[in-house]
Each structure stands twice: as C-alpha cells, then as structure tokens.
Amino acid sequence: MALVAGAVLPLVTNGVASATVAKCGNGTCIKVIGKGLHVSDVMVSVQHGHVRSGYYFAKVRYGGGNIEWNWTDWQNGAPVIYMKGLSSRNYPDGAMMCAGVEKTQEPLDYPDEICIKIHK
C-alpha cells in the first residue's frame, strides 16, 4: 500500500490495494492516489470555502535541491486540476510533493503551498 505522510485512506479496487491521500491548508488541497511508490494521479484543488484564481502548480522535491515543476495555464477558481505531468509514474522514497495556486509561474518556495511526503 502506498504510504504518504498525512491522512491515509485505503481503497480496494478490483482486489488491488491502493491509497488515497488528501491534505488541505492555506486555501489549497493536494490529492495523491497510488500504490507503493507509484503515483497514478495527482490533483490540485481549492479548499472548500475558498475561491482562488491563478496558476495552479504541483512540484516534487527529490532532495539535493532537485525540484520538478508542473504548472497550469491561468485558472479562474477551477475546482480540480489533474496534474498529468506528475501522474502515472514512480517516485523515490522520501520525495516531497507540494501544490499551490500563485499569481506568477516563478519556481519559488511559496509560504502557502501544501506538501505531503511519499514513502514506503
């Protein structure tokens, strides 16, 4: 079963165990679905009760300063964005996945981003 720091909700589909982890804060939510270190889907959304327009992003911190970014076009309060560029792949144990909504597409550490850790 995929274990990601945060609340883990085990799901069983067709007899194959997987895990869904969702974490919200600062007006943004990130949801990761996977099994083992394989992530099948990454979704970014606005937290219930918030309306946020901007560039939705998800990024992966691999350690050693290596960061991979995935940005959307400008969104006017989109409910859920699938981050296809970070989905359907394996990640190393300990990788950090973060998400947020910002007014620019600058590769910075934003104070309001929300993060989860992928681990065995």
Residue pairs with C-beta under 8 A, 6 or more apart in sequence:
1 8
1 10
1 17
1 18
1 19
1 35
1 36
2 18
2 19
2 21
2 32
2 34
2 35
2 36
2 37
2 38
2 39
2 118
3 19
3 119
3 120
4 19
4 21
4 32
4 34
4 116
4 117
4 118
4 119
5 116
5 117
5 119
6 21
6 22
6 23
6 116
7 21
7 22
7 23
8 19
8 20
8 21
9 19
9 20
9 21
9 22
10 17
10 18
10 19
11 17
11 18
11 19
11 20
12 18
16 35
17 35
18 33
18 34
18 35
18 40
19 33
19 34
19 35
20 31
20 32
20 33
21 31
21 32
21 33
21 116
22 29
22 30
22 31
22 32
23 29
23 30
23 114
23 115
23 116
24 30
24 47
24 48
24 114
25 47
25 114
26 47
26 100
26 112
26 113
26 114
27 46
27 47
27 50
27 52
27 101
27 112
28 44
28 45
28 46
28 47
28 50
28 52
28 99
28 100
28 101
28 112
28 113
28 114
29 44
29 45
29 46
29 47
29 99
29 114
30 42
30 43
30 44
30 58
30 97
30 98
30 99
30 114
30 115
30 116
31 41
31 42
31 43
31 44
31 45
32 39
32 41
32 42
32 43
32 97
32 116
32 118
33 39
33 40
33 41
34 40
34 41
34 118
36 90
36 120
37 90
37 91
37 92
37 93
37 118
37 120
38 89
38 90
38 91
39 86
39 87
39 88
39 89
39 90
39 91
39 97
39 118
40 87
40 88
41 82
41 87
41 88
42 58
42 70
42 82
42 83
42 86
42 87
42 97
42 99
43 80
43 81
43 82
43 83
44 56
44 57
44 58
44 80
44 81
44 83
44 99
44 100
44 101
45 78
45 79
45 80
45 81
46 52
46 77
46 78
46 79
46 101
51 77
52 77
52 101
53 74
53 75
53 76
53 77
53 101
54 74
54 75
54 101
54 102
54 103
55 71
55 72
55 73
55 74
55 75
55 101
55 102
55 103
55 104
55 105
56 71
56 72
56 75
56 78
56 81
56 83
56 99
56 100
56 101
57 69
57 70
57 71
57 72
57 99
57 100
57 101
57 102
57 105
58 70
58 83
58 86
58 97
58 98
58 99
59 67
59 68
59 69
59 70
59 97
59 98
59 99
59 107
60 67
60 68
60 86
60 91
60 95
60 96
60 97
60 98
61 67
61 95
61 96
61 97
61 98
62 68
62 92
62 95
63 92
63 94
63 95
67 107
68 86
69 107
70 83
70 85
70 86
71 105
72 78
72 81
72 83
75 81
75 101
83 99
86 97
91 97
91 118
92 118
93 118
93 119
93 120
94 117
94 118
94 119
95 117
95 118
96 115
96 116
96 117
96 118
97 115
97 116
97 117
97 118
98 113
98 114
98 115
98 116
99 113
99 114
99 115
100 110
100 112
100 113
100 114
102 110
